């Protein structure tokens, strides 16, 4: 009768053992289909379940390894989840402009991935898009809007200075055409209008509804430009309206609203400066 060696759990060989004794060990639960068995005289170890001579009554006792199943197919990444993340990141560079759409797409993508039962992946991407977009939308009123307001105000200040510089050049052009005399203070807007090129330059960008956002120094009324000091105030920001003229009091209130505590001032030589409220009254107003 054939005898066998058994590889124990301690990796030691036991035997030789006759087939009948092996059957008894199987019945006692000491061996199963995966137990390593070697026929005496052979060199290779085989699972007990693969030995045909131990089939028959042992077949009900031997545990056969379960069939190998193919791994489940990997789901495709949700394009919506990717888009949500991209839009969220772009929101950093667009002052939150794409964040709202990124937030919406991220939430929808998370729902679809969850309900797809593995057909879609990318829930983490969608969640990242939602988080980034949500943070940007929260920070928008705190950081971006004040920054945007500051940038807008700065742009208006520059545009206002450019307008005032163009009006100053129109005044000087009028003077050159009228014997070097400045225009009449009471009608200065009408007088320089042909030289200004467009009535739009009379409007301050910060207060476009006013027909004119600038005033003329009343002390220059018809004055001889050749005798006026170049540092004399010619024009300044004002809410006085069309043909407004007078002194530094015309700048009251307006510059606080539109240009902080500063006033754009054009001088008799045509250059323009941004002057603080405290310096305004100390400027040269007399020709």
C-alpha positions as CSV (number, residue, x, y, z in Angstrom):
1,X,0.0,0.0,0.0
2,X,1.3,3.5,-0.9
3,X,2.4,5.7,2.0
4,X,2.6,9.4,2.1
5,X,4.4,12.2,3.9
6,X,2.4,15.2,5.3
7,X,3.7,18.8,5.6
8,X,2.5,20.0,9.0
9,X,1.5,23.6,9.9
10,X,4.8,23.8,11.6
11,X,6.5,23.1,8.2
12,X,7.8,19.7,9.4
13,X,7.3,16.4,7.6
14,X,5.3,13.7,9.2
15,X,5.1,10.1,7.9
16,X,5.2,7.9,6.1
17,X,1.5,7.5,6.6
18,X,-0.7,5.0,4.8
19,X,-3.7,6.2,2.8
20,X,-6.2,4.7,5.3
21,X,-4.7,6.8,8.1
22,X,-4.8,9.9,5.8
23,X,-8.5,9.3,5.4
24,X,-8.9,9.1,9.1
25,X,-7.1,12.4,9.5
26,X,-9.4,14.0,7.0
27,X,-12.5,12.6,8.9
28,X,-11.1,14.1,12.1
29,X,-10.6,17.5,10.4
30,X,-6.8,17.4,10.8
31,X,-6.3,17.6,7.0
32,X,-8.1,19.5,4.2
33,X,-7.9,19.8,0.5
34,X,-5.0,22.3,0.8
35,X,-2.8,20.2,3.1
36,X,0.5,19.4,1.4
37,X,1.1,15.7,0.7
38,X,4.1,13.9,-0.9
39,X,4.0,10.3,-2.1
40,X,6.8,8.3,-0.5
41,X,9.7,8.2,-3.0
42,X,8.4,11.4,-4.9
43,X,9.9,14.8,-4.5
44,X,7.0,17.1,-5.3
45,X,4.4,18.3,-2.8
46,X,0.8,18.5,-3.9
47,X,-2.4,19.6,-2.3
48,X,-4.3,16.6,-0.8
49,X,-7.3,17.5,-3.0
50,X,-5.4,16.9,-6.2
51,X,-4.5,13.2,-5.4
52,X,-6.9,11.0,-7.3
53,X,-6.2,8.0,-5.1
54,X,-7.7,9.9,-2.2
55,X,-11.0,10.7,-4.0
56,X,-14.2,8.9,-3.4
57,X,-15.3,9.0,0.2
58,X,-12.9,11.9,0.8
59,X,-14.5,14.1,-1.8
60,X,-17.2,15.3,0.6
61,X,-14.6,16.2,3.2
62,X,-12.2,18.1,1.0
63,X,-12.7,21.8,0.7
64,X,-12.2,22.7,-3.0
65,X,-10.8,26.2,-3.5
66,X,-13.4,28.6,-4.9
67,X,-13.1,29.5,-8.5
68,X,-11.0,32.6,-9.3
69,X,-13.3,35.4,-10.3
70,X,-12.4,38.2,-12.6
71,X,-12.0,41.6,-10.8
72,X,-14.9,43.9,-11.2
73,X,-14.5,46.5,-14.0
74,X,-13.0,49.8,-12.9
75,X,-15.5,52.7,-13.3
76,X,-14.6,55.6,-15.6
77,X,-13.8,59.0,-14.0
78,X,-16.7,61.4,-14.0
79,X,-16.0,64.3,-16.4
80,X,-18.2,66.5,-14.3
81,X,-16.1,65.8,-11.3
82,X,-13.0,66.8,-13.2
83,X,-14.7,70.0,-14.4
84,X,-15.8,70.9,-10.9
85,X,-12.2,70.7,-9.7
86,X,-10.9,72.7,-12.7
87,X,-13.5,75.4,-12.2
88,X,-12.7,75.6,-8.5
89,X,-9.0,76.1,-9.1
90,X,-9.7,78.6,-11.9
91,X,-11.8,80.6,-9.4
92,X,-8.5,81.5,-7.6
93,X,-7.4,83.3,-10.7
94,X,-10.7,84.8,-11.7
95,X,-11.6,86.3,-8.3
96,X,-14.3,83.6,-7.8
97,X,-15.8,84.0,-11.2
98,X,-16.0,80.2,-11.9
99,X,-16.5,79.1,-8.3
100,X,-20.3,79.1,-8.3
101,X,-20.4,76.8,-11.4
102,X,-17.7,74.6,-9.8
103,X,-19.7,74.3,-6.6
104,X,-22.8,73.2,-8.5
105,X,-21.0,70.8,-10.8
106,X,-19.2,69.3,-7.8
107,X,-22.4,68.6,-5.9
108,X,-24.1,67.0,-8.9
109,X,-21.0,64.9,-9.7
110,X,-20.9,63.6,-6.1
111,X,-24.5,62.5,-6.3
112,X,-24.0,60.8,-9.7
113,X,-20.9,59.0,-8.6
114,X,-22.6,57.7,-5.5
115,X,-25.7,56.5,-7.5
116,X,-23.6,54.9,-10.3
117,X,-22.7,51.8,-8.2
118,X,-19.1,51.8,-9.3
119,X,-19.7,52.8,-12.9
120,X,-18.3,56.2,-12.2
121,X,-15.4,57.3,-10.0
122,X,-14.0,60.7,-9.1
123,X,-16.0,61.5,-5.9
124,X,-12.8,62.8,-4.4
125,X,-12.2,65.2,-7.3
126,X,-15.8,66.4,-7.0
127,X,-15.4,66.9,-3.3
128,X,-12.2,68.9,-3.8
129,X,-14.0,71.1,-6.4
130,X,-16.8,71.7,-3.9
131,X,-14.4,72.6,-1.1
132,X,-12.3,75.0,-3.2
133,X,-15.3,76.7,-4.8
134,X,-17.1,77.0,-1.4
135,X,-14.1,78.6,0.2
136,X,-13.7,81.1,-2.6
137,X,-17.4,82.0,-2.4
138,X,-17.1,82.6,1.3
139,X,-13.9,84.7,0.9
140,X,-15.3,86.7,-2.0
141,X,-17.1,89.3,0.0
142,X,-14.2,89.5,2.5
143,X,-11.2,89.7,0.2
144,X,-12.0,90.1,-3.5
145,X,-14.8,92.6,-3.4
146,X,-12.8,95.2,-1.3
147,X,-9.8,94.6,-3.6
148,X,-12.0,95.0,-6.7
149,X,-13.5,98.2,-5.2
150,X,-10.0,99.6,-4.5
151,X,-8.9,98.7,-8.1
152,X,-12.0,100.4,-9.5
153,X,-11.4,103.5,-7.5
154,X,-7.8,103.6,-8.6
155,X,-8.8,103.3,-12.2
156,X,-11.3,106.1,-11.8
157,X,-8.7,108.3,-10.2
158,X,-6.4,107.8,-13.2
159,X,-9.2,108.4,-15.7
160,X,-10.2,111.6,-13.8
161,X,-6.7,112.9,-13.9
162,X,-6.5,112.3,-17.6
163,X,-9.8,114.1,-18.1
164,X,-8.5,117.1,-16.1
165,X,-5.3,117.1,-18.0
166,X,-7.2,117.2,-21.3
167,X,-9.4,120.1,-20.0
168,X,-6.3,122.0,-18.9
169,X,-4.8,121.7,-22.4
170,X,-8.2,122.9,-23.8
171,X,-8.0,126.0,-21.6
172,X,-4.4,126.7,-22.7
173,X,-5.5,126.2,-26.3
174,X,-8.3,128.7,-25.8
175,X,-5.8,131.2,-24.3
176,X,-3.6,130.9,-27.3
177,X,-6.5,131.7,-29.6
178,X,-7.7,134.7,-27.5
179,X,-4.6,136.8,-27.0
180,X,-3.3,134.7,-24.2
181,X,-6.3,135.4,-22.0
182,X,-8.0,132.7,-19.9
183,X,-11.7,132.1,-20.6
184,X,-14.5,133.9,-18.7
185,X,-15.0,132.0,-15.4
186,X,-18.8,132.2,-15.8
187,X,-18.8,130.4,-19.1
188,X,-15.5,128.5,-19.1
189,X,-17.1,125.1,-20.1
190,X,-18.8,126.6,-23.1
191,X,-15.7,128.5,-24.0
192,X,-13.3,125.6,-24.1
193,X,-15.8,123.0,-25.4
194,X,-14.6,123.2,-29.0
195,X,-11.0,122.6,-27.9
196,X,-11.9,119.7,-25.5
197,X,-12.8,117.4,-28.4
198,X,-15.7,115.8,-26.6
199,X,-18.1,116.8,-23.8
200,X,-17.4,113.4,-22.2
201,X,-14.1,114.7,-20.8
202,X,-16.0,117.1,-18.6
203,X,-17.5,114.1,-16.7
204,X,-15.7,112.6,-13.8
205,X,-15.6,108.7,-14.2
206,X,-16.7,108.4,-10.6
207,X,-19.7,110.7,-11.1
208,X,-20.7,110.2,-14.8
209,X,-24.2,111.7,-14.3
210,X,-22.9,115.2,-13.6
211,X,-22.5,117.1,-16.9
212,X,-19.2,118.5,-15.5
213,X,-17.1,117.1,-12.6
214,X,-14.6,120.0,-12.5
215,X,-14.5,123.7,-11.5
216,X,-12.5,126.6,-12.8
217,X,-10.4,128.9,-10.5
218,X,-12.6,132.0,-10.6
219,X,-9.6,134.3,-10.0
220,X,-8.3,133.4,-13.5
221,X,-11.4,135.0,-15.1
222,X,-10.0,136.6,-18.3
223,X,-6.5,136.8,-16.8
224,X,-3.5,137.3,-19.0
225,X,-1.8,133.8,-19.2
226,X,1.6,135.3,-19.7
227,X,1.4,137.0,-16.3
228,X,-0.1,134.1,-14.3
229,X,2.3,132.1,-12.2
230,X,2.6,128.5,-13.5
231,X,1.9,127.1,-10.1
232,X,-1.5,128.7,-9.8
233,X,-4.6,126.4,-9.6
234,X,-6.5,126.3,-12.8
235,X,-9.0,123.4,-12.4
236,X,-10.1,121.1,-9.6
237,X,-12.5,118.3,-8.9
238,X,-16.0,119.6,-8.0
239,X,-19.6,118.8,-7.9
240,X,-20.5,122.4,-8.8
241,X,-21.7,121.3,-12.3
242,X,-21.4,122.9,-15.7
243,X,-19.4,126.2,-15.6
244,X,-18.7,125.8,-11.9
245,X,-16.1,128.4,-10.7
246,X,-14.7,129.7,-7.5
247,X,-12.1,128.6,-5.0
248,X,-11.0,125.5,-3.0
249,X,-14.3,125.3,-1.2
250,X,-15.8,123.9,-4.4
251,X,-14.0,120.6,-3.7
252,X,-15.9,120.1,-0.4
253,X,-17.5,116.7,0.0
254,X,-16.9,115.4,-3.6
255,X,-13.4,114.1,-3.2
256,X,-14.3,112.4,0.1
257,X,-16.8,110.2,-1.8
258,X,-15.0,109.6,-5.1
259,X,-11.3,110.0,-4.5
260,X,-10.8,109.4,-0.8
261,X,-9.4,112.5,0.9
262,X,-7.6,113.7,-2.2
263,X,-8.4,116.2,-5.0
264,X,-7.1,116.2,-8.6
265,X,-5.8,119.7,-9.4
266,X,-4.7,121.1,-12.7
267,X,-2.3,124.1,-12.6
268,X,-1.8,127.0,-14.9
269,X,1.1,125.3,-16.8
270,X,-1.2,122.3,-17.7
271,X,0.2,119.7,-15.3
272,X,-2.1,117.8,-12.9
273,X,-1.4,116.6,-9.3
274,X,-3.3,114.6,-6.7
275,X,-3.5,116.8,-3.6
276,X,-4.6,115.9,-0.1
277,X,-7.4,117.7,1.5
278,X,-5.1,119.4,4.0
279,X,-2.9,120.8,1.3
280,X,-5.8,122.2,-0.8
281,X,-6.2,125.6,0.9
282,X,-2.4,126.1,0.9
283,X,-2.1,126.0,-2.9
284,X,-1.6,129.2,-4.9
285,X,-5.1,130.5,-6.0
286,X,-4.1,134.1,-6.8
287,X,-2.7,134.6,-10.3
